[in-house]
Amino acid sequence: MNLLHLDSSILGPLSASRQLSASAVAALTAQAPAAKVVYRDLAASPIPHLSGAQVAAWRNTSSITEQPNASAETDDVALGSEVLEEFLAADTVVIGVAFYNFTIASNLKAWVDRIAVAGKTFRYTEDGPEGLCGDKRVILMIARGGIYSQGAPSAAMEHAETYLRGVFAFMGITSPDVIVAEGLAISPEQREASLAAAETQIAKLV
């Protein structure tokens, strides 16, 4: 198994999503000791936001016209290719999803922008778009300070899980595993109970 592990929280060791994603990877690799794990900390080493150079490279056109910027643009495109190939090579992707201002962290959005590539992870056909990554498993470990689950008063403000489900479905991954710990900022007791419930779900991952 090739496993890609991503974290997006800016809180370091205080992060609940990091705790949960690490637990998920530990549970999976305990069952598959020979698994190859590639790890990216998107907060410690952020991927630059999508650039014109990257889009030009996908379209096989040139945007590297100003010599002083040529090296930076080349490096940007090379990093984008590396990130995409990591995703394509992975059988399983575990993502620690931090929830900021009702959605995902911008560093995770920058990663998504580098893997949503026509002809690689999806394609356009006469019958509409077709995902090309249906053989991959994606596991989302989501930590939320408030309560945003279905039926909650704030459910309409949840734009992290819904966004990621939509993006991955577009790539053909229609049934990601999603484990959510929420209400973490309400009280210490709520945080402890929510994390414990999430860990129980993680223990059932196979």
Secondary structure as the mmCIF struct_conf table of DSSP 4:
data_model
#
loop_
_struct_conf.conf_type_id
_struct_conf.id
_struct_conf.beg_label_comp_id
_struct_conf.beg_label_asym_id
_struct_conf.beg_label_seq_id
_struct_conf.end_label_comp_id
_struct_conf.end_label_asym_id
_struct_conf.end_label_seq_id
STRN STRN1 ASN A 2 ASP A 7
BEND BEND1 ILE A 10 LEU A 11
HELX_RH_3T_P HELX_RH_3T_P1 GLY A 12 LEU A 14
HELX_RH_AL_P HELX_RH_AL_P1 ALA A 16 GLN A 31
TURN_TY1_P TURN_TY1_P1 PRO A 33 ALA A 34
STRN STRN2 LYS A 36 ASP A 41
TURN_TY1_P TURN_TY1_P2 LEU A 42 ALA A 44
BEND BEND2 SER A 45 SER A 45
HELX_LH_PP_P HELX_LH_PP_P1 PRO A 46 LEU A 50
HELX_RH_AL_P HELX_RH_AL_P2 GLY A 52 TRP A 58
TURN_TY1_P TURN_TY1_P3 ARG A 59 ASN A 60
BEND BEND3 GLU A 66 GLU A 66
HELX_RH_AL_P HELX_RH_AL_P3 GLN A 67 ALA A 89
BEND BEND4 ASP A 91 ASP A 91
STRN STRN3 THR A 92 TYR A 100
TURN_TY1_P TURN_TY1_P4 ASN A 101 PHE A 102
STRN STRN4 THR A 103 ILE A 104
HELX_RH_AL_P HELX_RH_AL_P4 SER A 106 ILE A 115
STRN STRN5 ALA A 118 ALA A 118
TURN_TY1_P TURN_TY1_P5 GLY A 119 THR A 121
STRN STRN6 PHE A 122 THR A 125
TURN_TY1_P TURN_TY1_P6 GLU A 126 ASP A 127
STRN STRN7 GLY A 128 GLY A 131
BEND BEND5 LEU A 132 LEU A 132
TURN_TY1_P TURN_TY1_P7 GLY A 134 ASP A 135
STRN STRN8 ARG A 137 ALA A 143
BEND BEND6 GLY A 145 GLY A 146
BEND BEND7 SER A 149 SER A 149
TURN_TY1_P TURN_TY1_P8 GLN A 150 GLY A 151
BEND BEND8 ALA A 152 ALA A 152
TURN_TY1_P TURN_TY1_P9 PRO A 153 SER A 154
HELX_RH_3T_P HELX_RH_3T_P2 ALA A 155 MET A 157
STRN STRN9 HIS A 159 HIS A 159
BEND BEND9 ALA A 160 ALA A 160
HELX_RH_AL_P HELX_RH_AL_P5 GLU A 161 PHE A 170
TURN_TY1_P TURN_TY1_P10 MET A 171 GLY A 172
STRN STRN10 ASP A 177 ALA A 181
TURN_TY1_P TURN_TY1_P11 LEU A 184 ILE A 186
HELX_RH_AL_P HELX_RH_AL_P6 PRO A 188 ILE A 202
TURN_TY1_P TURN_TY1_P12 ALA A 203 LYS A 204
#
